[in-house]
Amino acid sequence: MNVLDIVCQVAISVLGLTALILVSKKNKWGFVIGLASQPFWFFTTFVHEQWGIFALSVAYAIVWANGIRVWFSKKPLNS
């Protein structure tokens, strides 16, 4: 395993877990962090020719982006 693989694996682990924790707490920034992890997924699955996981990563990126669109465009509730 080369250094770039290690960097990707650490980034996937840290960003992915952080995103899940934040989203589970209904924190909109979890979607941003989740989307930020996707380039690492794309890179590692492309390099290792894991095409099924690459396709799934595209789907995850779409879901994370949709979460950003929904959570950041919400209008605040009037009290």
DSSP file (Angstrom, degrees, kcal/mol; ACC not computed):
  #  RESIDUE AA STRUCTURE BP1 BP2  ACC     N-H-->O    O-->H-N    N-H-->O    O-->H-N    TCO  KAPPA ALPHA  PHI   PSI    X-CA   Y-CA   Z-CA
    1    1 A M              0   0    0      0, 0.0     2,-0.1     0, 0.0     0, 0.0   0.000 360.0 360.0 360.0 128.3    0.0    0.0    0.0
    2    2 A N     >  -     0   0    0      1,-0.1     4,-1.9     4,-0.0     3,-0.2  -0.350 360.0 -98.6 -90.3 175.5    1.5    3.3   -1.0
    3    3 A V  H  > S+     0   0    0      1,-0.2     4,-2.7     2,-0.2     5,-0.2   0.875 121.4  54.9 -61.9 -40.1    1.2    6.7    0.8
    4    4 A L  H  > S+     0   0    0      1,-0.2     4,-2.3     2,-0.2    -1,-0.2   0.884 107.0  51.3 -63.8 -38.2   -1.6    7.9   -1.4
    5    5 A D  H  > S+     0   0    0     -3,-0.2     4,-2.6     2,-0.2    -1,-0.2   0.914 110.7  48.8 -61.6 -43.2   -3.7    4.8   -0.6
    6    6 A I  H  X S+     0   0    0     -4,-1.9     4,-2.5     2,-0.2     5,-0.2   0.923 110.3  50.5 -63.9 -44.7   -3.1    5.4    3.1
    7    7 A V  H  X S+     0   0    0     -4,-2.7     4,-2.7     1,-0.2    -1,-0.2   0.928 112.3  47.9 -58.9 -45.5   -4.1    9.1    2.9
    8    8 A C  H  X S+     0   0    0     -4,-2.3     4,-2.9     1,-0.2     5,-0.2   0.918 111.6  49.3 -62.4 -44.3   -7.3    8.1    1.0
    9    9 A Q  H  X S+     0   0    0     -4,-2.6     4,-2.2     2,-0.2    -1,-0.2   0.895 113.0  46.6 -64.4 -40.3   -8.2    5.4    3.6
   10   10 A V  H  X S+     0   0    0     -4,-2.5     4,-3.0     2,-0.2     5,-0.3   0.932 114.0  48.1 -66.3 -45.1   -7.6    7.8    6.5
   11   11 A A  H  X>S+     0   0    0     -4,-2.7     4,-2.5    -5,-0.2     5,-0.5   0.919 111.9  49.5 -62.2 -43.8   -9.7   10.6    4.8
   12   12 A I  H  X5S+     0   0    0     -4,-2.9     4,-1.9    -5,-0.2     5,-0.3   0.927 115.2  44.6 -59.8 -45.5  -12.5    8.2    4.0
   13   13 A S  H  X5S+     0   0    0     -4,-2.2     4,-2.1    -5,-0.2     5,-0.3   0.952 119.1  39.3 -65.4 -51.2  -12.6    6.9    7.5
   14   14 A V  H  X5S+     0   0    0     -4,-3.0     4,-2.2     2,-0.2     5,-0.2   0.951 122.3  40.2 -67.8 -50.4  -12.4   10.3    9.3
   15   15 A L  H  X5S+     0   0    0     -4,-2.5     4,-2.7    -5,-0.3     5,-0.2   0.916 116.6  50.2 -66.8 -42.7  -14.6   12.2    7.0
   16   16 A G  H  X<S+     0   0    0     -4,-1.9     4,-2.2    -5,-0.5    -2,-0.2   0.928 113.6  43.8 -62.8 -46.2  -17.1    9.4    6.5
   17   17 A L  H  X S+     0   0    0     -4,-2.1     4,-2.4    -5,-0.3    -1,-0.2   0.910 114.3  50.5 -66.1 -41.9  -17.5    8.8   10.3
   18   18 A T  H  X S+     0   0    0     -4,-2.2     4,-2.5    -5,-0.3     5,-0.2   0.922 110.3  50.6 -61.3 -43.8  -17.7   12.5   11.0
   19   19 A A  H  X S+     0   0    0     -4,-2.7     4,-2.8     1,-0.2     5,-0.2   0.925 110.9  48.3 -60.1 -46.0  -20.4   12.9    8.3
   20   20 A L  H  X S+     0   0    0     -4,-2.2     4,-2.2     2,-0.2    -1,-0.2   0.904 111.6  49.4 -63.6 -41.5  -22.5   10.1    9.7
   21   21 A I  H  X S+     0   0    0     -4,-2.4     4,-1.0     2,-0.2    -1,-0.2   0.939 114.0  45.4 -62.9 -46.7  -22.3   11.4   13.3
   22   22 A L  H ><>S+     0   0    0     -4,-2.5     5,-2.7     1,-0.2     3,-0.6   0.917 113.3  48.8 -65.0 -43.8  -23.3   14.9   12.2
   23   23 A V  H ><5S+     0   0    0     -4,-2.8     3,-1.9     1,-0.2    -1,-0.2   0.891 107.5  55.5 -63.8 -38.1  -26.1   13.8   10.0
   24   24 A S  H 3<5S+     0   0    0     -4,-2.2    -1,-0.2     1,-0.3    -2,-0.2   0.755 107.6  50.2 -66.5 -21.7  -27.4   11.5   12.8
   25   25 A K  T <<5S-     0   0    0     -4,-1.0    -1,-0.3    -3,-0.6    -2,-0.2   0.225 120.8-111.6 -96.6  13.0  -27.5   14.6   15.0
   26   26 A K  T < 5 +     0   0    0     -3,-1.9     2,-0.6     1,-0.2    -3,-0.2   0.847  66.3 151.5  59.2  37.9  -29.5   16.5   12.3
   27   27 A N    > < -     0   0    0     -5,-2.7     3,-1.9     1,-0.1     4,-0.3  -0.897  42.0-148.6-100.7 119.3  -26.5   18.8   11.7
   28   28 A K  T >> S+     0   0    0     -2,-0.6     3,-1.2     1,-0.3     4,-0.8   0.715  90.6  71.9 -63.0 -21.9  -26.5   20.0    8.1
   29   29 A W  H 3> S+     0   0    0      1,-0.3     4,-2.3     2,-0.2    -1,-0.3   0.696  81.1  74.5 -69.2 -16.8  -22.7   20.2    7.9
   30   30 A G  H <> S+     0   0    0     -3,-1.9     4,-2.4     1,-0.2    -1,-0.3   0.860  93.1  53.4 -60.6 -34.7  -22.6   16.4    7.9
   31   31 A F  H <> S+     0   0    0     -3,-1.2     4,-2.3    -4,-0.3    -1,-0.2   0.881 107.8  49.9 -67.1 -38.1  -23.7   16.6    4.3
   32   32 A V  H  X S+     0   0    0     -4,-0.8     4,-2.1     2,-0.2    -2,-0.2   0.930 113.3  45.2 -65.5 -45.8  -20.9   18.9    3.4
   33   33 A I  H  X S+     0   0    0     -4,-2.3     4,-1.1     2,-0.2    -2,-0.2   0.890 111.5  53.6 -66.9 -38.6  -18.3   16.6    5.0
   34   34 A G  H >X S+     0   0    0     -4,-2.4     3,-0.6    -5,-0.2     4,-0.6   0.923 110.3  46.4 -60.1 -44.0  -19.8   13.6    3.4
   35   35 A L  H >< S+     0   0    0     -4,-2.3     3,-1.0     1,-0.2    -1,-0.2   0.860 106.8  59.2 -66.4 -34.6  -19.5   15.2    0.0
   36   36 A A  H 3< S+     0   0    0     -4,-2.1     4,-0.3     1,-0.2    -1,-0.2   0.752 101.3  56.2 -65.5 -23.3  -16.0   16.2    0.8
   37   37 A S  H XX S+     0   0    0     -4,-1.1     4,-1.4    -3,-0.6     3,-0.7   0.683  87.0  81.9 -80.2 -17.5  -15.1   12.5    1.3
   38   38 A Q  H <X S+     0   0    0     -3,-1.0     4,-3.1    -4,-0.6     5,-0.2   0.855  80.8  59.4 -63.6 -39.0  -16.3   11.5   -2.2
   39   39 A P  H 3> S+     0   0    0      0, 0.0     4,-2.5     0, 0.0    -1,-0.2   0.876 105.9  51.2 -57.4 -33.4  -13.1   12.5   -4.1
   40   40 A F  H <> S+     0   0    0     -3,-0.7     4,-2.3    -4,-0.3     5,-0.2   0.888 111.1  47.7 -68.7 -38.5  -11.2   10.0   -2.0
   41   41 A W  H  X S+     0   0    0     -4,-1.4     4,-2.5     2,-0.2     5,-0.3   0.939 112.4  49.4 -64.0 -47.4  -13.7    7.3   -2.7
   42   42 A F  H  X S+     0   0    0     -4,-3.1     4,-2.1     1,-0.2     5,-0.2   0.934 113.4  46.6 -58.3 -47.0  -13.6    8.1   -6.5
   43   43 A F  H  X S+     0   0    0     -4,-2.5     4,-2.8    -5,-0.2     5,-0.2   0.958 115.4  42.9 -61.5 -53.2   -9.8    8.1   -6.5
   44   44 A T  H  X S+     0   0    0     -4,-2.3     4,-1.8     1,-0.2    -1,-0.2   0.882 116.3  46.6 -67.7 -37.6   -9.3    4.8   -4.6
   45   45 A T  H  <>S+     0   0    0     -4,-2.5     5,-2.8    -5,-0.2    -1,-0.2   0.862 114.5  48.6 -72.8 -32.7  -12.1    2.9   -6.4
   46   46 A F  H ><5S+     0   0    0     -4,-2.1     3,-1.3    -5,-0.3    -2,-0.2   0.948 112.0  47.7 -67.8 -49.0  -10.9    4.1   -9.8
   47   47 A V  H 3<5S+     0   0    0     -4,-2.8    -2,-0.2     1,-0.3    -1,-0.2   0.867 117.7  41.7 -60.6 -37.8   -7.3    3.2   -9.1
   48   48 A H  T 3<5S-     0   0    0     -4,-1.8    -1,-0.3    -5,-0.2    -2,-0.2   0.309 110.1-122.8 -95.6   9.2   -8.2   -0.2   -7.8
   49   49 A E  T < 5 +     0   0    0     -3,-1.3     2,-1.1     1,-0.2    -3,-0.2   0.869  54.7 155.4  53.9  44.4  -10.8   -0.8  -10.6
   50   50 A Q     >< +     0   0    0     -5,-2.8     4,-2.3     1,-0.2    -1,-0.2  -0.682  12.0 171.9 -98.4  77.3  -13.6   -1.4   -8.1
   51   51 A W  H  >  +     0   0    0     -2,-1.1     4,-2.4     1,-0.2    -1,-0.2   0.803  69.5  54.1 -66.8 -33.7  -16.3   -0.4  -10.5
   52   52 A G  H  > S+     0   0    0      2,-0.2     4,-2.1     1,-0.2    -1,-0.2   0.927 113.4  42.7 -64.9 -44.4  -19.3   -1.4   -8.5
   53   53 A I  H  > S+     0   0    0      2,-0.2     4,-2.3     1,-0.2    -2,-0.2   0.841 111.2  56.7 -71.1 -32.6  -18.1    0.7   -5.5
   54   54 A F  H  X S+     0   0    0     -4,-2.3     4,-1.7     2,-0.2    -2,-0.2   0.942 108.7  46.4 -60.9 -46.5  -17.2    3.5   -7.9
   55   55 A A  H  X S+     0   0    0     -4,-2.4     4,-1.9     1,-0.2    -2,-0.2   0.903 111.9  51.0 -62.1 -41.3  -20.8    3.6   -9.2
   56   56 A L  H  X S+     0   0    0     -4,-2.1     4,-2.6     1,-0.2    -1,-0.2   0.868 105.7  56.3 -63.9 -36.0  -22.1    3.5   -5.6
   57   57 A S  H  X S+     0   0    0     -4,-2.3     4,-2.5     2,-0.2    -1,-0.2   0.865 104.2  53.0 -63.7 -36.3  -19.8    6.4   -4.8
   58   58 A V  H  X S+     0   0    0     -4,-1.7     4,-2.0     2,-0.2    -1,-0.2   0.927 109.8  48.6 -62.6 -43.9  -21.5    8.4   -7.6
   59   59 A A  H  X S+     0   0    0     -4,-1.9     4,-2.3     1,-0.2    -2,-0.2   0.918 110.8  50.1 -62.5 -43.6  -24.8    7.6   -6.0
   60   60 A Y  H  X S+     0   0    0     -4,-2.6     4,-3.1     1,-0.2     5,-0.2   0.910 108.2  53.3 -60.7 -42.1  -23.6    8.7   -2.5
   61   61 A A  H  X S+     0   0    0     -4,-2.5     4,-2.5     1,-0.2    -1,-0.2   0.900 108.9  49.4 -60.7 -40.4  -22.2   11.9   -4.0
   62   62 A I  H  X S+     0   0    0     -4,-2.0     4,-2.4     2,-0.2    -1,-0.2   0.916 112.5  47.4 -63.9 -43.1  -25.7   12.7   -5.5
   63   63 A V  H  X S+     0   0    0     -4,-2.3     4,-2.4     2,-0.2    -2,-0.2   0.923 112.6  48.3 -65.4 -44.6  -27.3   11.9   -2.1
   64   64 A W  H  X S+     0   0    0     -4,-3.1     4,-2.0     2,-0.2    -2,-0.2   0.926 112.9  48.9 -61.2 -43.9  -24.8   14.1   -0.2
   65   65 A A  H  X S+     0   0    0     -4,-2.5     4,-2.4    -5,-0.2    -2,-0.2   0.891 110.3  50.7 -63.7 -39.7  -25.3   16.9   -2.7
   66   66 A N  H  X S+     0   0    0     -4,-2.4     4,-2.8     2,-0.2    -1,-0.2   0.907 107.5  53.8 -64.0 -40.7  -29.1   16.6   -2.4
   67   67 A G  H  X S+     0   0    0     -4,-2.4     4,-2.9     2,-0.2     5,-0.3   0.898 108.8  49.2 -59.3 -40.9  -28.8   16.8    1.4
   68   68 A I  H  X S+     0   0    0     -4,-2.0     4,-2.4     2,-0.2     5,-0.3   0.937 111.3  49.5 -62.9 -46.2  -26.8   20.0    1.0
   69   69 A R  H  X S+     0   0    0     -4,-2.4     4,-0.9     1,-0.2    -2,-0.2   0.925 117.1  40.5 -58.7 -46.2  -29.5   21.4   -1.3
   70   70 A V  H  < S+     0   0    0     -4,-2.8     4,-0.5     2,-0.2     3,-0.3   0.949 119.9  41.5 -69.9 -50.4  -32.3   20.5    1.0
   71   71 A W  H  < S+     0   0    0     -4,-2.9     3,-0.3     1,-0.2    -2,-0.2   0.813 117.5  45.4 -73.8 -30.4  -30.7   21.5    4.4
   72   72 A F  H  < S+     0   0    0     -4,-2.4    -1,-0.2    -5,-0.3    -2,-0.2   0.638 112.0  51.3 -88.8 -12.9  -29.1   24.7    3.3
   73   73 A S  S  < S+     0   0    0     -4,-0.9    -1,-0.2    -5,-0.3    -2,-0.2   0.438  80.4 122.1 -99.7   0.2  -32.1   26.0    1.4
   74   74 A K        -     0   0    0     -4,-0.5    -3,-0.0    -3,-0.3     3,-0.0  -0.369  62.6-129.4 -62.3 136.2  -34.5   25.5    4.3
   75   75 A K        -     0   0    0      1,-0.1    -1,-0.1    -2,-0.1    -2,-0.1  -0.717  29.6-107.1 -84.9 137.5  -36.3   28.7    5.3
   76   76 A P        -     0   0    0      0, 0.0     2,-0.3     0, 0.0    -1,-0.1  -0.313  35.7-107.8 -64.1 146.7  -36.1   29.3    9.1
   77   77 A L        -     0   0    0      1,-0.1     2,-0.4     2,-0.0    -3,-0.0  -0.549  29.1-126.3 -74.0 136.1  -39.3   28.8   11.0
   78   78 A N              0   0    0     -2,-0.3    -1,-0.1     1,-0.1    -3,-0.0  -0.710 360.0 360.0 -83.2 132.1  -40.9   32.0   12.2
   79   79 A S              0   0    0     -2,-0.4    -1,-0.1     0, 0.0    -2,-0.0   0.457 360.0 360.0 -85.5 360.0  -41.6   31.9   16.0
